Amino acid sequence: KTIEFTGALHATIVKQVRLKNPSVKTLVYNAILVGRDADDFSLPKGNTVTIASKRHTSINVEFTSRFLRPAEAVLLLISKNVGGIDGATLTFSLKSEVNHIEPADILKCKSPCYEL
């Protein structure tokens, strides 16, 4: 599954990933961001995700664009063995696109066009 982050240059974009636990035991995942641009993505609520039995939860993934080029990373959710049950390892592709640029400031300058 691919999660796309689209927005302005230097803007912070937040997306939610919804995880569901169909089993009768609690699942615990360790979330890791890997890849070329993993430093531009973050998990503000931490790297541990707990999903109670027959419940669902959402985790926030934040992205702050620093460059015009598209950023790419992978979100890995690796299950921790709790009570003898392991969940499947989950992977999500994270991709970004800068669709506009807001000026940081506008400067007005006067200078002669030509001098002898």
N, CA, C and O atoms as a printed pandas DataFrame, in Angstrom:
     atom_number atom_name residue_name chain_id  residue_number  x_coord  y_coord  z_coord
0              1         N          LYS        A               1    0.842   -1.181    0.000
1              2        CA          LYS        A               1    0.000    0.000    0.000
2              3         C          LYS        A               1    0.883    1.238    0.000
3              4         O          LYS        A               1    1.894    1.274    0.702
4              5         N          THR        A               2    0.518    2.254   -0.776
5              6        CA          THR        A               2    1.269    3.498   -0.868
6              7         C          THR        A               2    0.479    4.628   -0.221
7              8         O          THR        A               2   -0.717    4.791   -0.463
8              9         N          ILE        A               3    1.173    5.408    0.610
9             10        CA          ILE        A               3    0.577    6.576    1.244
10            11         C          ILE        A               3    1.238    7.790    0.614
11            12         O          ILE        A               3    2.463    7.912    0.638
12            13         N          GLU        A               4    0.431    8.697    0.044
13            14        CA          GLU        A               4    0.967    9.854   -0.667
14            15         C          GLU        A               4    0.786   11.120    0.168
15            16         O          GLU        A               4   -0.287   11.381    0.711
16            17         N          PHE        A               5    1.861   11.895    0.254
17            18        CA          PHE        A               5    1.878   13.160    0.975
18            19         C          PHE        A               5    2.052   14.264   -0.067
19            20         O          PHE        A               5    3.112   14.377   -0.682
20            21         N          THR        A               6    1.019   15.073   -0.264
21            22        CA          THR        A               6    1.058   16.135   -1.265
22            23         C          THR        A               6    0.803   17.464   -0.576
23            24         O          THR        A               6   -0.152   17.601    0.189
24            25         N          GLY        A               7    1.671   18.460   -0.851
25            26        CA          GLY        A               7    1.491   19.765   -0.228
26            27         C          GLY        A               7    2.560   20.734   -0.641
27            28         O          GLY        A               7    3.324   20.479   -1.572
28            29         N          ALA        A               8    2.614   21.867    0.065
29            30        CA          ALA        A               8    3.549   22.945   -0.242
30            31         C          ALA        A               8    4.948   22.625    0.280
31            32         O          ALA        A               8    5.118   21.835    1.209
32            33         N          LEU        A               9    5.931   23.251   -0.333
33            34        CA          LEU        A               9    7.312   23.124    0.118
34            35         C          LEU        A               9    7.418   23.645    1.551
35            36         O          LEU        A               9    6.879   24.707    1.862
36            37         N          HIS        A              10    8.093   22.925    2.406
37            38        CA          HIS        A              10    8.318   23.223    3.826
38            39         C          HIS        A              10    7.067   23.045    4.689
39            40         O          HIS        A              10    7.107   23.353    5.880
40            41         N          ALA        A              11    5.976   22.564    4.133
41            42        CA          ALA        A              11    4.762   22.318    4.919
42            43         C          ALA        A              11    4.856   20.946    5.589
43            44         O          ALA        A              11    5.527   20.045    5.086
44            45         N          THR        A              12    4.180   20.800    6.720
45            46        CA          THR        A              12    4.098   19.511    7.397
46            47         C          THR        A              12    2.742   18.895    7.079
47            48         O          THR        A              12    1.698   19.508    7.303
48            49         N          ILE        A              13    2.774   17.686    6.559
49            50        CA          ILE        A              13    1.562   16.976    6.157
50            51         C          ILE        A              13    1.428   15.749    7.050
51            52         O          ILE        A              13    2.396   15.018    7.257
52            53         N          VAL        A              14    0.222   15.525    7.581
53            54        CA          VAL        A              14   -0.029   14.390    8.464
54            55         C          VAL        A              14   -1.025   13.447    7.795
55            56         O          VAL        A              14   -2.074   13.873    7.313
56            57         N          LYS        A              15   -0.684   12.176    7.774
57            58        CA          LYS        A              15   -1.592   11.133    7.266
58            59         C          LYS        A              15   -1.792   10.104    8.371
59            60         O          LYS        A              15   -0.907    9.889    9.200
60            61         N          GLN        A              16   -2.953    9.476    8.377
61            62        CA          GLN        A              16   -3.246    8.427    9.348
62            63         C          GLN        A              16   -3.252    7.069    8.668
63            64         O          GLN        A              16   -3.767    6.907    7.562
64            65         N          VAL        A              17   -2.663    6.096    9.360
65            66        CA          VAL        A              17   -2.689    4.711    8.907
66            67         C          VAL        A              17   -3.557    3.954    9.903
67            68         O          VAL        A              17   -3.266    3.931   11.099
68            69         N          ARG        A              18   -4.621    3.337    9.407
69            70        CA          ARG        A              18   -5.539    2.617   10.284
70            71         C          ARG        A              18   -5.169    1.140   10.286
71            72         O          ARG        A              18   -5.055    0.509    9.235
72            73         N          LEU        A              19   -4.985    0.604   11.488
73            74        CA          LEU        A              19   -4.613   -0.796   11.666
74            75         C          LEU        A              19   -5.723   -1.513   12.417
75            76         O          LEU        A              19   -6.283   -0.981   13.376
76            77         N          LYS        A              20   -6.036   -2.725   11.975
77            78        CA          LYS        A              20   -7.127   -3.505   12.567
78            79         C          LYS        A              20   -6.578   -4.819   13.090
79            80         O          LYS        A              20   -5.733   -5.446   12.451
80            81         N          ASN        A              21   -7.061   -5.235   14.257
81            82        CA          ASN        A              21   -6.655   -6.500   14.866
82            83         C          ASN        A              21   -7.852   -7.455   14.880
83            84         O          ASN        A              21   -8.743   -7.308   15.717
84            85         N          PRO        A              22   -7.885   -8.427   13.969
85            86        CA          PRO        A              22   -9.010   -9.362   13.933
86            87         C          PRO        A              22   -8.876  -10.510   14.944
87            88         O          PRO        A              22   -9.824  -11.270   15.144
88            89         N          SER        A              23   -7.713  -10.638   15.575
89            90        CA          SER        A              23   -7.486  -11.778   16.477
90            91         C          SER        A              23   -8.055  -11.521   17.878
91            92         O          SER        A              23   -8.493  -10.413   18.190
92            93         N          VAL        A              24   -8.039  -12.561   18.710
93            94        CA          VAL        A              24   -8.554  -12.462   20.080
94            95         C          VAL        A              24   -7.464  -12.051   21.072
95            96         O          VAL        A              24   -7.732  -11.918   22.267
96            97         N          LYS        A              25   -6.246  -11.852   20.588
97            98        CA          LYS        A              25   -5.131  -11.430   21.454
98            99         C          LYS        A              25   -4.668  -10.035   21.047
99           100         O          LYS        A              25   -4.828   -9.625   19.898
100          101         N          THR        A              26   -4.096   -9.318   21.998
101          102        CA          THR        A              26   -3.546   -7.997   21.734
102          103         C          THR        A              26   -2.291   -8.118   20.869
103          104         O          THR        A              26   -1.451   -8.989   21.093
104          105         N          LEU        A              27   -2.177   -7.231   19.879
105          106        CA          LEU        A              27   -0.995   -7.186   19.025
106          107         C          LEU        A              27   -0.180   -5.943   19.352
107          108         O          LEU        A              27   -0.734   -4.870   19.592
108          109         N          VAL        A              28    1.139   -6.098   19.358
109          110        CA          VAL        A              28    2.046   -4.977   19.590
110          111         C          VAL        A              28    3.029   -4.928   18.429
111          112         O          VAL        A              28    3.648   -5.934   18.082
112          113         N          TYR        A              29    3.166   -3.744   17.833
113          114        CA          TYR        A              29    4.066   -3.552   16.700
114          115         C          TYR        A              29    5.132   -2.521   17.043
115          116         O          TYR        A              29    4.889   -1.572   17.790
116          117         N          ASN        A              30    6.311   -2.728   16.484
117          118        CA          ASN        A              30    7.373   -1.739   16.535
118          119         C          ASN        A              30    7.436   -1.091   15.153
119          120         O          ASN        A              30    7.643   -1.781   14.155
120          121         N          ALA        A              31    7.258    0.236   15.089
121          122        CA          ALA        A              31    7.238    0.956   13.812
122          123         C          ALA        A              31    8.622    1.528   13.516
123          124         O          ALA        A              31    9.251    2.142   14.378
124          125         N          ILE        A              32    9.086    1.315   12.278
125          126        CA          ILE        A              32   10.398    1.790   11.856
126          127         C          ILE        A              32   10.247    2.466   10.490
127          128         O          ILE        A              32    9.575    1.947    9.598
128          129         N          LEU        A              33   10.881    3.627   10.343
129          130        CA          LEU        A              33   10.920    4.318    9.052
130          131         C          LEU        A              33   12.295    4.094    8.438
131          132         O          LEU        A              33   13.312    4.399    9.061
132          133         N          VAL        A              34   12.331    3.561    7.214
133          134        CA          VAL        A              34   13.592    3.276    6.531
134          135         C          VAL        A              34   13.538    3.832    5.111
135          136         O          VAL        A              34   12.463    4.050    4.552
136          137         N          GLY        A              35   14.712    4.054    4.547
137          138        CA          GLY        A              35   14.779    4.501    3.160
138          139         C          GLY        A              35   15.565    5.781    3.015
139          140         O          GLY        A              35   16.022    6.371    3.994
140          141         N          ARG        A              36   15.714    6.200    1.772
141          142        CA          ARG        A              36   16.523    7.359    1.408
142          143         C          ARG        A              36   16.117    8.628    2.155
143          144         O          ARG        A              36   16.978    9.384    2.605
144          145         N          ASP        A              37   14.825    8.862    2.288
145          146        CA          ASP        A              37   14.319   10.096    2.893
146          147         C          ASP        A              37   13.592    9.855    4.212
147          148         O          ASP        A              37   12.708   10.627    4.583
148          149         N          ALA        A              38   13.957    8.797    4.918
149          150        CA          ALA        A              38   13.266    8.443    6.168
150          151         C          ALA        A              38   13.340    9.561    7.203
151          152         O          ALA        A              38   12.443    9.681    8.037
152          153         N          ASP        A              39   14.392   10.383    7.166
153          154        CA          ASP        A              39   14.531   11.474    8.138
154          155         C          ASP        A              39   13.487   12.567    7.960
155          156         O          ASP        A              39   13.257   13.352    8.880
156          157         N          ASP        A              40   12.851   12.633    6.792
157          158        CA          ASP        A              40   11.817   13.637    6.550
158          159         C          ASP        A              40   10.443   13.196    7.053
159          160         O          ASP        A              40    9.514   14.001    7.107
160          161         N          PHE        A              41   10.315   11.938    7.414
161          162        CA          PHE        A              41    9.073   11.392    7.947
162          163         C          PHE        A              41    9.247   11.154    9.442
163          164         O          PHE        A              41   10.360   10.926    9.915
164          165         N          SER        A              42    8.138   11.209   10.186
165          166        CA          SER        A              42    8.231   10.945   11.626
166          167         C          SER        A              42    6.935   10.331   12.141
167          168         O          SER        A              42    5.881   10.418   11.511
168          169         N          LEU        A              43    7.052    9.710   13.307
169          170        CA          LEU        A              43    5.909    9.119   14.016
170          171         C          LEU        A              43    5.782    9.871   15.341
171          172         O          LEU        A              43    6.444    9.519   16.317
172          173         N          PRO        A              44    4.927   10.914   15.381
173          174        CA          PRO        A              44    4.882   11.789   16.555
174          175         C          PRO        A              44    4.444   11.110   17.848
175          176         O          PRO        A              44    4.783   11.587   18.931
176          177         N          LYS        A              45    3.712   10.024   17.763
177          178        CA          LYS        A              45    3.242    9.349   18.981
178          179         C          LYS        A              45    4.154    8.207   19.410
179          180         O          LYS        A              45    3.795    7.423   20.289
180          181         N          GLY        A              46    5.327    8.107   18.799
181          182        CA          GLY        A              46    6.278    7.071   19.196
182          183         C          GLY        A              46    6.278    5.888   18.252
183          184         O          GLY        A              46    5.491    5.817   17.308
184          185         N          ASN        A              47    7.191    4.950   18.533
185          186        CA          ASN        A              47    7.413    3.818   17.638
186          187         C          ASN        A              47    6.688    2.543   18.048
187          188         O          ASN        A              47    6.763    1.547   17.328
188          189         N          THR        A              48    5.998    2.540   19.167
189          190        CA          THR        A              48    5.285    1.339   19.606
190          191         C          THR        A              48    3.789    1.516   19.393
191          192         O          THR        A              48    3.200    2.515   19.807
192          193         N          VAL        A              49    3.181    0.518   18.732
193          194        CA          VAL        A              49    1.741    0.554   18.448
194          195         C          VAL        A              49    1.099   -0.676   19.074
195          196         O          VAL        A              49    1.506   -1.803   18.793
196          197         N          THR        A              50    0.096   -0.462   19.923
197          198        CA          THR        A              50   -0.631   -1.558   20.559
198          199         C          THR        A              50   -2.068   -1.561   20.045
199          200         O          THR        A              50   -2.747   -0.534   20.049
200          201         N          ILE        A              51   -2.519   -2.740   19.601
201          202        CA          ILE        A              51   -3.887   -2.879   19.096
202          203         C          ILE        A              51   -4.575   -3.945   19.928
203          204         O          ILE        A              51   -4.177   -5.110   19.911
204          205         N          ALA        A              52   -5.603   -3.546   20.652
205          206        CA          ALA        A              52   -6.350   -4.481   21.493
206          207         C          ALA        A              52   -7.120   -5.482   20.634
207          208         O          ALA        A              52   -7.344   -5.264   19.444
208          209         N          SER        A              53   -7.513   -6.571   21.263
209          210        CA          SER        A              53   -8.258   -7.635   20.600
210          211         C          SER        A              53   -9.540   -7.109   19.948
211          212         O          SER        A              53  -10.310   -6.372   20.565
212          213         N          LYS        A              54   -9.752   -7.504   18.684
213          214        CA          LYS        A              54  -10.953   -7.152   17.918
214          215         C          LYS        A              54  -11.177   -5.639   17.818
215          216         O          LYS        A              54  -12.314   -5.183   17.688
216          217         N          ARG        A              55  -10.106   -4.876   17.879
217          218        CA          ARG        A              55  -10.191   -3.415   17.813
218          219         C          ARG        A              55   -9.348   -2.889   16.656
219          220         O          ARG        A              55   -8.684   -3.651   15.953
220          221         N          HIS        A              56   -9.387   -1.593   16.478
221          222        CA          HIS        A              56   -8.539   -0.941   15.483
222          223         C          HIS        A              56   -7.937    0.309   16.106
223          224         O          HIS        A              56   -8.442    0.826   17.102
224          225         N          THR        A              57   -6.866    0.780   15.518
225          226        CA          THR        A              57   -6.217    2.010   15.966
226          227         C          THR        A              57   -5.625    2.711   14.755
227          228         O          THR        A              57   -5.455    2.111   13.694
228          229         N          SER        A              58   -5.316    3.979   14.927
229          230        CA          SER        A              58   -4.687    4.752   13.852
230          231         C          SER        A              58   -3.363    5.315   14.349
231          232         O          SER        A              58   -3.238    5.726   15.503
232          233         N          ILE        A              59   -2.382    5.326   13.458
233          234        CA          ILE        A              59   -1.122    5.971   13.791
234          235         C          ILE        A              59   -0.902    7.121   12.818
235          236         O          ILE        A              59   -1.226    7.023   11.634
236          237         N          ASN        A              60   -0.350    8.207   13.335
237          238        CA          ASN        A              60   -0.071    9.372   12.505
238          239         C          ASN        A              60    1.343    9.279   11.950
239          240         O          ASN        A              60    2.285    8.922   12.658
240          241         N          VAL        A              61    1.470    9.604   10.681
241          242        CA          VAL        A              61    2.771    9.710   10.034
242          243         C          VAL        A              61    2.873   11.142    9.523
243          244         O          VAL        A              61    2.012   11.602    8.773
244          245         N          GLU        A              62    3.939   11.852    9.936
245          246        CA          GLU        A              62    4.143   13.231    9.518
246          247         C          GLU        A              62    5.263   13.321    8.493
247          248         O          GLU        A              62    6.243   12.578    8.547
248          249         N          PHE        A              63    5.094   14.246    7.562
249          250        CA          PHE        A              63    6.122   14.500    6.563
250          251         C          PHE        A              63    6.317   15.999    6.427
251          252         O          PHE        A              63    5.347   16.744    6.287
252          253         N          THR        A              64    7.570   16.447    6.468
253          254        CA          THR        A              64    7.901   17.845    6.227
254          255         C          THR        A              64    8.836   17.900    5.021
255          256         O          THR        A              64    9.937   17.349    5.048
256          257         N          SER        A              65    8.382   18.574    3.963
257          258        CA          SER        A              65    9.175   18.617    2.733
258          259         C          SER        A              65   10.299   19.635    2.874
259          260         O          SER        A              65   10.099   20.745    3.366
260          261         N          ARG        A              66   11.487   19.228    2.430
261          262        CA          ARG        A              66   12.657   20.103    2.443
262          263         C          ARG        A              66   13.159   20.397    1.036
263          264         O          ARG        A              66   13.868   21.379    0.817
264          265         N          PHE        A              67   12.792   19.547    0.084
265          266        CA          PHE        A              67   13.292   19.663   -1.282
266          267         C          PHE        A              67   12.127   19.570   -2.262
267          268         O          PHE        A              67   11.045   19.094   -1.919
268          269         N          LEU        A              68   12.373   20.039   -3.504
269          270        CA          LEU        A              68   11.341   19.944   -4.534
270          271         C          LEU        A              68   11.183   18.528   -5.066
271          272         O          LEU        A              68   10.099   18.145   -5.507
272          273         N          ARG        A              69   12.266   17.746   -5.027
273          274        CA          ARG        A              69   12.190   16.381   -5.552
274          275         C          ARG        A              69   11.287   15.521   -4.654
275          276         O          ARG        A              69   11.184   15.783   -3.456
276          277         N          PRO        A              70   10.641   14.509   -5.217
277          278        CA          PRO        A              70    9.804   13.617   -4.411
278          279         C          PRO        A              70   10.632   12.854   -3.373
279          280         O          PRO        A              70   11.745   12.411   -3.659
280          281         N          ALA        A              71   10.086   12.709   -2.190
281          282        CA          ALA        A              71   10.735   11.947   -1.120
282          283         C          ALA        A              71   10.101   10.562   -1.057
283          284         O          ALA        A              71    8.914   10.396   -1.338
284          285         N          GLU        A              72   10.920    9.560   -0.679
285          286        CA          GLU        A              72   10.433    8.186   -0.572
286          287         C          GLU        A              72   10.990    7.532    0.685
287          288         O          GLU        A              72   12.145    7.746    1.054
288          289         N          ALA        A              73   10.159    6.741    1.329
289          290        CA          ALA        A              73   10.578    5.959    2.494
290          291         C          ALA        A              73    9.612    4.791    2.633
291          292         O          ALA        A              73    8.637    4.679    1.890
292          293         N          VAL        A              74    9.901    3.927    3.596
293          294        CA          VAL        A              74    9.037    2.773    3.874
294          295         C          VAL        A              74    8.741    2.754    5.365
295          296         O          VAL        A              74    9.642    2.905    6.189
296          297         N          LEU        A              75    7.476    2.569    5.702
297          298        CA          LEU        A              75    7.061    2.372    7.090
298          299         C          LEU        A              75    6.933    0.875    7.316
299          300         O          LEU        A              75    6.110    0.210    6.686
300          301         N          LEU        A              76    7.755    0.346    8.225
301          302        CA          LEU        A              76    7.709   -1.080    8.588
302          303         C          LEU        A              76    7.066   -1.226    9.950
303          304         O          LEU        A              76    7.450   -0.542   10.899
304          305         N          LEU        A              77    6.096   -2.107   10.051
305          306        CA          LEU        A              77    5.480   -2.440   11.336
306          307         C          LEU        A              77    5.808   -3.900   11.616
307          308         O          LEU        A              77    5.275   -4.812   10.984
308          309         N          ILE        A              78    6.710   -4.095   12.593
309          310        CA          ILE        A              78    7.185   -5.437   12.917
310          311         C          ILE        A              78    6.546   -5.866   14.233
311          312         O          ILE        A              78    6.643   -5.165   15.240
312          313         N          SER        A              79    5.900   -7.013   14.214
313          314        CA          SER        A              79    5.177   -7.518   15.379
314          315         C          SER        A              79    6.121   -7.982   16.477
315          316         O          SER        A              79    7.148   -8.611   16.220
316          317         N          LYS        A              80    5.741   -7.653   17.715
317          318        CA          LYS        A              80    6.453   -8.177   18.882
318          319         C          LYS        A              80    5.645   -9.357   19.404
319          320         O          LYS        A              80    4.415   -9.325   19.394
320          321         N          ASN        A              81    6.326  -10.383   19.854
321          322        CA          ASN        A              81    5.651  -11.562   20.384
322          323         C          ASN        A              81    5.117  -11.252   21.781
323          324         O          ASN        A              81    5.887  -11.070   22.724
324          325         N          VAL        A              82    3.785  -11.193   21.901
325          326        CA          VAL        A              82    3.131  -10.931   23.184
326          327         C          VAL        A              82    2.143  -12.055   23.447
327          328         O          VAL        A              82    1.195  -12.239   22.684
328          329         N          GLY        A              83    2.352  -12.798   24.505
329          330        CA          GLY        A              83    1.436  -13.892   24.845
330          331         C          GLY        A              83    1.434  -15.005   23.827
331          332         O          GLY        A              83    0.420  -15.685   23.665
332          333         N          GLY        A              84    2.537  -15.214   23.135
333          334        CA          GLY        A              84    2.646  -16.316   22.188
334          335         C          GLY        A              84    2.030  -16.055   20.832
335          336         O          GLY        A              84    1.891  -16.984   20.037
336          337         N          ILE        A              85    1.652  -14.810   20.540
337          338        CA          ILE        A              85    1.061  -14.525   19.235
338          339         C          ILE        A              85    1.879  -13.451   18.524
339          340         O          ILE        A              85    2.291  -12.453   19.115
340          341         N          ASP        A              86    2.096  -13.694   17.241
341          342        CA          ASP        A              86    2.798  -12.741   16.380
342          343         C          ASP        A              86    1.843  -12.280   15.290
343          344         O          ASP        A              86    1.100  -13.078   14.718
344          345         N          GLY        A              87    1.873  -10.984   15.011
345          346        CA          GLY        A              87    1.110  -10.470   13.893
346          347         C          GLY        A              87    1.983  -10.465   12.651
347          348         O          GLY        A              87    3.197  -10.650   12.741
348          349         N          ALA        A              88    1.383  -10.259   11.516
349          350        CA          ALA        A              88    2.132  -10.195   10.258
350          351         C          ALA        A              88    2.906   -8.881   10.197
351          352         O          ALA        A              88    2.442   -7.856   10.696
352          353         N          THR        A              89    4.076   -8.917    9.588
353          354        CA          THR        A              89    4.838   -7.693    9.356
354          355         C          THR        A              89    4.133   -6.904    8.258
355          356         O          THR        A              89    3.774   -7.453    7.217
356          357         N          LEU        A              90    3.938   -5.606    8.505
357          358        CA          LEU        A              90    3.225   -4.750    7.568
358          359         C          LEU        A              90    4.191   -3.727    6.979
359          360         O          LEU        A              90    5.051   -3.200    7.685
360          361         N          THR        A              91    4.048   -3.451    5.692
361          362        CA          THR        A              91    4.891   -2.443    5.044
362          363         C          THR        A              91    4.011   -1.463    4.270
363          364         O          THR        A              91    3.035   -1.847    3.626
364          365         N          PHE        A              92    4.385   -0.192    4.354
365          366        CA          PHE        A              92    3.689    0.856    3.627
366          367         C          PHE        A              92    4.733    1.714    2.925
367          368         O          PHE        A              92    5.716    2.131    3.536
368          369         N          SER        A              93    4.519    1.971    1.661
369          370        CA          SER        A              93    5.399    2.848    0.898
370          371         C          SER        A              93    4.940    4.288    1.121
371          372         O          SER        A              93    3.753    4.590    1.000
372          373         N          LEU        A              94    5.875    5.170    1.443
373          374        CA          LEU        A              94    5.569    6.577    1.690
374          375         C          LEU        A              94    6.193    7.401    0.558
375          376         O          LEU        A              94    7.391    7.295    0.294
376          377         N          LYS        A              95    5.375    8.219   -0.102
377          378        CA          LYS        A              95    5.862    9.039   -1.220
378          379         C          LYS        A              95    5.308   10.448   -1.075
379          380         O          LYS        A              95    4.194   10.654   -0.593
380          381         N          SER        A              96    6.121   11.415   -1.508
381          382        CA          SER        A              96    5.679   12.804   -1.402
382          383         C          SER        A              96    5.722   13.501   -2.754
383          384         O          SER        A              96    6.395   13.064   -3.688
384          385         N          GLU        A              97    4.974   14.607   -2.823
385          386        CA          GLU        A              97    4.988   15.452   -4.010
386          387         C          GLU        A              97    4.757   16.889   -3.564
387          388         O          GLU        A              97    3.807   17.173   -2.835
388          389         N          VAL        A              98    5.628   17.792   -4.001
389          390        CA          VAL        A              98    5.453   19.222   -3.729
390          391         C          VAL        A              98    4.628   19.785   -4.864
391          392         O          VAL        A              98    5.046   19.744   -6.021
392          393         N          ASN        A              99    3.437   20.320   -4.536
393          394        CA          ASN        A              99    2.565   20.806   -5.603
394          395         C          ASN        A              99    2.507   22.332   -5.692
395          396         O          ASN        A              99    1.946   22.862   -6.651
396          397         N          HIS        A             100    3.068   23.047   -4.724
397          398        CA          HIS        A             100    3.204   24.498   -4.854
398          399         C          HIS        A             100    4.218   25.024   -3.842
399          400         O          HIS        A             100    4.570   24.356   -2.869
400          401         N          ILE        A             101    4.673   26.246   -4.110
401          402        CA          ILE        A             101    5.692   26.870   -3.270
402          403         C          ILE        A             101    5.155   28.203   -2.774
403          404         O          ILE        A             101    4.724   29.038   -3.570
404          405         N          GLU        A             102    5.179   28.402   -1.469
405          406        CA          GLU        A             102    4.779   29.671   -0.872
406          407         C          GLU        A             102    6.042   30.488   -0.613
407          408         O          GLU        A             102    7.001   29.965   -0.045
408          409         N          PRO        A             103    6.063   31.748   -1.013
409          410        CA          PRO        A             103    7.253   32.554   -0.743
410          411         C          PRO        A             103    7.416   32.805    0.757
411          412         O          PRO        A             103    6.436   33.045    1.462
412          413         N          ALA        A             104    8.646   32.748    1.235
413          414        CA          ALA        A             104    8.920   33.001    2.647
414          415         C          ALA        A             104    8.827   34.495    2.940
415          416         O          ALA        A             104    8.422   34.892    4.033
416          417         N          ASP        A             105    9.204   35.327    1.961
417          418        CA          ASP        A             105    9.169   36.769    2.138
418          419         C          ASP        A             105    9.282   37.421    0.759
419          420         O          ASP        A             105    9.719   36.789   -0.203
420          421         N          ILE        A             106    8.884   38.685    0.676
421          422        CA          ILE        A             106    9.007   39.436   -0.568
422          423         C          ILE        A             106    9.865   40.666   -0.272
423          424         O          ILE        A             106    9.578   41.424    0.654
424          425         N          LEU        A             107   10.900   40.853   -1.053
425          426        CA          LEU        A             107   11.797   41.990   -0.896
426          427         C          LEU        A             107   11.669   42.905   -2.107
427          428         O          LEU        A             107   11.642   42.441   -3.247
428          429         N          LYS        A             108   11.591   44.223   -1.849
429          430        CA          LYS        A             108   11.546   45.198   -2.933
430          431         C          LYS        A             108   12.886   45.915   -2.969
431          432         O          LYS        A             108   13.367   46.411   -1.951
432          433         N          CYS        A             109   13.474   45.961   -4.141
433          434        CA          CYS        A             109   14.774   46.607   -4.316
434          435         C          CYS        A             109   14.687   47.626   -5.441
435          436         O          CYS        A             109   13.963   47.421   -6.416
436          437         N          LYS        A             110   15.432   48.737   -5.308
437          438        CA          LYS        A             110   15.554   49.739   -6.369
438          439         C          LYS        A             110   17.015   49.863   -6.715
439          440         O          LYS        A             110   17.870   49.974   -5.836
440          441         N          SER        A             111   17.293   49.844   -7.997
441          442        CA          SER        A             111   18.659   50.060   -8.450
442          443         C          SER        A             111   18.606   50.612   -9.865
443          444         O          SER        A             111   17.665   50.342  -10.611
444          445         N          PRO        A             112   19.609   51.377  -10.225
445          446        CA          PRO        A             112   19.623   51.897  -11.606
446          447         C          PRO        A             112   19.883   50.774  -12.594
447          448         O          PRO        A             112   20.646   49.847  -12.323
448          449         N          CYS        A             113   19.241   50.875  -13.731
449          450        CA          CYS        A             113   19.435   49.865  -14.759
450          451         C          CYS        A             113   20.752   50.061  -15.496
451          452         O          CYS        A             113   21.375   49.107  -15.962
452          453         N          TYR        A             114   21.177   51.377  -15.592
453          454        CA          TYR        A             114   22.388   51.642  -16.352
454          455         C          TYR        A             114   23.065   52.896  -15.802
455          456         O          TYR        A             114   22.400   53.890  -15.508
456          457         N          GLU        A             115   24.364   52.845  -15.668
457          458        CA          GLU        A             115   25.128   54.020  -15.254
458          459         C          GLU        A             115   26.333   54.148  -16.167
459          460         O          GLU        A             115   26.927   53.153  -16.580
460          461         N          LEU        A             116   26.688   55.402  -16.477
461          462        CA          LEU        A             116   27.876   55.646  -17.290
462          463         C          LEU        A             116   29.128   55.417  -16.475
463          464         O          LEU        A             116   30.236   55.573  -16.989
